[in-house]
Amino acid sequence: MKRIYFIQFFTALLVLTFLPKVQSQENLPSGQRKEIISPEINADNSVTFRLVAPNAKEVFVTGDFLIPGEESKMTKESDGIWSYTTQPLPSELYTYAFNVDGLQMNDPNNVYYRRDVASTLNLLLIGDGQADLYKVNSVPHGTVSKQWYQSSGNDMTRRITIYTPPGYEESKTSYPVLYLLHGMGGDEEAWMTLGRASQITDNLIDQGKAVPMIIVMPNGNVAQEAAPGESSLNFYKPQFRLPHTMDGKYEETFQEIIRFVDSHYRTIPEKSGRAVAGLSMGGFHTLHISRYYPNTFDYIGLFSAAIMPNEEVKSKVYEDIDATLVTQKSNGYALYWIAIGKEDFLYQANIDFREKLDRMGFPYIYRESEGGHTWRNWRIYLSEFLPMLFNKK
Amino acid sequence: MKRIYFIQFFTALLVLTFLPKVQSQENLPSGQRKEIISPEINADNSVTFRLVAPNAKEVFVTGDFLIPGEESKMTKESDGIWSYTTQPLPSELYTYAFNVDGLQMNDPNNVYYRRDVASTLNLLLIGDGQADLYKVNSVPHGTVSKQWYQSSGNDMTRRITIYTPPGYEESKTSYPVLYLLHGMGGDEEAWMTLGRASQITDNLIDQGKAVPMIIVMPNGNVAQEAAPGESSLNFYKPQFRLPHTMDGKYEETFQEIIRFVDSHYRTIPEKSGRAVAGLSMGGFHTLHISRYYPNTFDYIGLFSAAIMPNEEVKSKVYEDIDATLVTQKSNGYALYWIAIGKEDFLYQANIDFREKLDRMGFPYIYRESEGGHTWRNWRIYLSEFLPMLFNKK
């Protein structure tokens, strides 16, 4: 081995690693070779964005940290680097993009993204507050598995994300299960990538605020095997509305998921060990799943639920809604939690639904937050919901 | 429920979903509102790229499908859409980006990416050949888990990716294990995201060309808990070279990984049930792990291995290399496979290494391919290596 001469391994590899992106650079004007840091989170939690764009005339940064109408024009330095520094920002997981002479683009110096339907934005996390729960911290971590279950009712195998808590593999005990449902446009990845569900759960368990539990995140679009890029459709442009998302089929075939989980994991396979919660369309699914199987879940969470009549849909799932709610009520449950933001476009629908529940004497806990129909709220709701689970005396 | 009026749920949600990216649109010139398809794979396997950029002066597409020097200038249509159509392309998983007036950017209409160290490029898959193995096909799928193991030797918990084959959960049998190692700049995600390891394995098992096996993909950077964004460092700009990647620590603590896997999975915990393979730095690790534990692995694969002297490094792992190779040889093994591309910068180092093995009478199989130090080659090598595993009579 000693005689094998080999000198510039690292240099050569370094060049090779960065070669693909400039493979045809002989054709191209160059402008992205400078090594810069963007975004940079400053000590006061302000953020500096930078972009190397010597030929650009006007560059903005746009993102959900801006107050509507807030100026976000970047300034060009002499070396072709544009920059913009925000005010100190409250703790949150933000998304952003650049706009260069009218063209929206991602930050080439930031490798962290989140996809929402067909758009992809860069991520940015400000700690020292609520978003500390969204961080990977030095705490024990659960296992996240992507696996496939046979859905006879939908005649396909379907992908599912399952979180098991720290210690699951080493213990012999059984765990309660939260079924956590995504919204329209989401899939079995949404609660992990946009919702930071595994980080929130790891952190709350570590803080002693949530009990160790299994979290099951199925794909609620029954026409889909799996998230975009993960099914036999491979790479295609995701679309917002899929067929059969709210036609009763998901609710009808939901028992397949419960059976799969109970047969593959050490669960507490009874009502006291089961919770179901969902956001938007997933709140709709939660409402219907929990009353359609009216003695199955002890903990129910509606996050900005898409409460809407499904009168045009022919499905036995949406028949006898009032009667099944009465049954659910008389069966009893430990928690029925309804959360919504004041600016949510579903706010009035939720008020109407609560009035209906009030008329029925159907107990629930109501949580009204600021803001609207956003992942920011759904992460907050999850972090408030988990501590209330599986603690019935 | 019938009286809860609710009319434009889908429209409202649609607007909301696409709102974040234009949240401060009052500040911004608009240019990305047109719904276009890019990339579009045509019937003859040519590809049409499109970008809405009405203000741009010159737009190129750049990617690893181009022949060096090939012209890739896009043409502006009257509606501000630039487009470029390639020649029919051979089956492959390609990466690409746009270059707009000197600024490299991702395709805003393509949500599929791969990260390699600190750069992120769009993905594009052409089937009808080798890359059919890289597709998600309608075949049984294995489970992919991200979990954490305790590394006492590195004094941290570390993230690891584990693939179990279709049927693992339902069977009671034990499976052989391939330890599959990444290169410098990679991590426990690289073989999944860049190497398409789960797709290749699912497909080869389904075709009866590979036996069902567990594949373990650890993180070979022992200074790291986990891939960028997945450790307690959270979001930071990844760098190419990390400390302690080739100083013996990984090889020394590798038995912890084997013990973790053997104690958490139904493995065949003996030499005949173990393979180890890796690319570049992972090939270096494979060479040393397989001879440092000289009676542990029956199948060894060096893919474009970074064969290099580590004379400046003080580690008992790199002492007595020749003697341990002799021991490994006399212990015997089922397969020692060395693969490299003719244009690889490590080509000569691999020739020298083979000459050394020849002098020692150390048996191996040599596979020389076209091309260089690329994921294209490593996916091909994996698809050729898997069928040779665990079939010793």
Interface residues (C-beta under 8 A of the other chain):
Chain A: M1 K2 R3 I4 Y5 F6 F9 F10 A12 L13 L14 L16 T17 F18 P20 K21 V22 Q23 S24 Q25 E26 N27 L28 P29 S30 G31 Q32 I37 V52 A53 P54 N55 A56 E58 F60 T62 G63 D64 L66 P68 G69 E70 E71 S72 K73 T95 A97 N99 V100 D101 G102 L103 Q104 M105 N106 P108 N109 N110 V111 Y112 Y113 R115 D116 V117 A118 S119 T120 L121 L123 L124 L125 K135 V136 N137 S138 P140 H141 T143 V144 S145 K146 Q147 W148 T157 R159 P166 E169 G183 M184 G185 A226 P228 G229 E230 S231 S232 N234 F235 K237 P238 F240 R241 H264 S280 A306 I307 M308 P309 E311 Y318 I321 D322 F345 L346 A349 D352 F353 K356 G372 H373
Chain B: M1 K2 R3 I4 Y5 F6 F9 F10 A12 L13 L14 L16 T17 F18 P20 K21 V22 Q23 S24 Q25 E26 N27 L28 P29 S30 G31 Q32 I37 V52 A53 P54 N55 A56 E58 F60 T62 G63 D64 L66 P68 G69 E70 E71 S72 K73 T95 A97 N99 V100 D101 G102 L103 Q104 M105 N106 P108 N109 N110 V111 Y112 Y113 R115 D116 V117 A118 S119 T120 L121 L123 L124 L125 K135 V136 N137 S138 P140 H141 T143 V144 S145 K146 Q147 W148 T157 R159 P166 E169 G183 M184 G185 A226 P228 G229 E230 S231 S232 N234 F235 K237 P238 F240 R241 H264 S280 A306 I307 M308 P309 E311 Y318 I321 D322 F345 A349 D352 F353 K356 G372 H373
